[in-house]
Structure formats: structure tokens, C-alpha cells
Amino acid sequence: MKKLMIILFTVAIASVNGFSQGPPPKNAAAKTPEQRAENQTKRLTKELGLTAEQQAKAKAIILQREEAKENLQKATREGHEKTKSAFKAFLTPEQFQKFEKKEEEMKKNREERRKQSPPPPKAAPQSPAPVEK
């Protein structure tokens, strides 16, 4: 149980760290949740020396998280499209054109803020604690 908690903690830290490093590379979005889970499991195995049993558990947890993230992104896109359709239904063509232009400006502003924000500090390598004699 203790090992599972350590794995969960590590995965949580890794996911937070991943979000704080800006947008993923263009090819990362093309990967399936299974591929992302496999890659993350391999990385954790290398970093933590996971056993086969731990790898299977870690992969299942990561896959569940990746599928949930993908579902959330899909729901967000669908919600945005529904909102846009609802506005289009009652706005005049000129108003809707302004609406779309304003949305595009806000999107560009968000991207600029992401580019301008400083990268997170890198974690210093940890050295083993000195042994007292």
C-alpha cells in the first residue's frame, strides 16, 4: 500500500509538472491515451525502478487519468461549439462576426500570456544526506 501511495504521489507530481511547462509539443496531441500511458509508465519505471506488478498498476492509473483528460477536453470543445451555435442563432451576421473576432483576440491574448510567463524553476538534484558517525 505504501508503494502504491508513492506511485500515486509521483504520478500526481509528474502531471502537475507537465502542465506547468507550457503547451505540449505538436505531436503529443496526436498520441492516444494508451500511448501516453505507456510512455509515462516507461519513464516512471526508469526513474523509480518499478517491478512488473507496479508497472501494470501505474499504467492502469495513468491510462485512467489520460482517458479522463481526453474526455474532459472533448466535453469542453463540445460545450464551446454549443455556446457558439446558441449565440449564432440570435445574433445578426455582423454581430456574430464581431463575436468571433473577439473570441479570436482572446485566444491570441491567452497564448501570448502563456509565452510570456516565466518557466517554472528546475528542481535541483538531490544529494544523499550525510551519514553521521
C-alpha positions in Angstrom: 0.0 0.0 0.0 2.8 2.4 0.8 4.4 1.8 -2.6 1.1 2.5 -4.3 0.8 5.8 -2.5 4.3 6.7 -3.5 3.5 5.9 -7.1 0.3 7.9 -7.0 2.1 10.8 -5.4 4.8 10.6 -8.1 2.2 10.5 -10.9 0.4 13.5 -9.4 3.6 15.5 -9.2 4.6 14.5 -12.7 1.2 15.5 -14.1 1.3 18.9 -12.3 4.8 19.4 -13.5 3.8 18.6 -17.1 1.0 21.2 -17.0 3.3 23.9 -15.7 5.8 23.5 -18.6 3.6 25.1 -21.2 1.8 23.5 -24.1 2.8 20.0 -25.2 4.7 19.5 -28.5 2.5 19.3 -31.6 3.0 15.6 -32.0 2.0 14.9 -28.4 -1.7 15.7 -29.1 -1.7 13.0 -31.8 -0.8 10.3 -29.3 -3.6 8.1 -27.9 -4.2 7.9 -24.1 -2.7 4.4 -24.3 0.5 5.6 -25.9 0.8 8.4 -23.4 0.2 6.0 -20.5 2.8 3.6 -22.0 5.4 6.3 -22.3 4.8 7.7 -18.8 5.0 4.2 -17.4 8.3 3.6 -19.1 9.6 6.9 -17.7 8.5 6.0 -14.2 10.0 2.5 -14.5 13.3 4.0 -15.5 13.2 6.7 -12.7 11.8 4.6 -9.9 12.8 1.0 -10.9 9.3 -0.3 -10.9 8.6 -4.0 -10.8 6.3 -5.6 -13.4 3.4 -5.6 -11.0 4.0 -1.9 -10.2 4.3 -1.1 -13.9 0.9 -2.7 -14.5 -0.8 -0.8 -11.7 0.9 2.5 -12.6 -0.1 2.1 -16.3 -3.7 1.4 -15.3 -3.8 4.6 -13.1 -2.1 6.7 -15.8 -4.4 5.4 -18.5 -7.5 6.2 -16.4 -6.2 9.7 -15.9 -5.3 10.2 -19.6 -8.7 9.0 -20.7 -10.4 11.3 -18.2 -8.3 14.2 -19.5 -9.3 13.4 -23.1 -13.0 13.1 -22.2 -12.8 16.5 -20.4 -11.2 18.1 -23.4 -13.8 16.7 -25.7 -16.6 17.9 -23.5 -15.1 21.3 -23.3 -14.8 21.6 -27.1 -18.4 20.4 -27.5 -19.6 22.9 -24.9 -17.8 25.7 -26.7 -19.4 24.7 -30.0 -22.9 24.6 -28.4 -22.3 28.0 -27.0 -21.1 29.4 -30.3 -24.2 27.9 -32.1 -26.5 29.4 -29.5 -25.0 32.8 -30.0 -25.2 32.4 -33.8 -28.9 31.7 -33.5 -29.8 35.1 -32.1 -27.0 37.4 -33.2 -27.1 39.2 -36.6 -24.4 38.2 -39.0 -22.5 41.4 -38.3 -22.7 40.8 -34.5 -21.6 37.2 -34.9 -18.6 38.2 -36.9 -17.6 40.6 -34.2 -18.2 37.9 -31.6 -15.9 35.5 -33.5 -13.3 38.2 -33.9 -13.4 39.0 -30.1 -13.0 35.2 -29.3 -10.0 35.0 -31.6 -8.4 38.1 -29.9 -9.0 36.5 -26.5 -7.4 33.2 -27.7 -4.3 35.1 -29.0 -4.0 37.0 -25.7 -4.1 33.7 -23.8 -1.4 32.3 -26.0 0.7 35.4 -25.5 0.4 35.3 -21.7 1.5 31.6 -21.8 4.5 32.5 -23.9 5.4 35.4 -21.6 5.1 33.6 -18.3 8.4 32.5 -16.9 9.2 28.8 -16.9 9.0 27.0 -13.6 12.2 26.7 -11.7 14.1 23.4 -12.3 14.4 21.1 -9.3 17.9 21.0 -8.0 19.4 17.5 -8.0 19.1 15.9 -4.6 22.3 14.6 -3.0 22.1 11.9 -0.3 22.0 13.2 3.2 25.4 12.9 5.0 25.7 10.0 7.4 26.6 10.9 10.9 29.4 8.8 12.5 
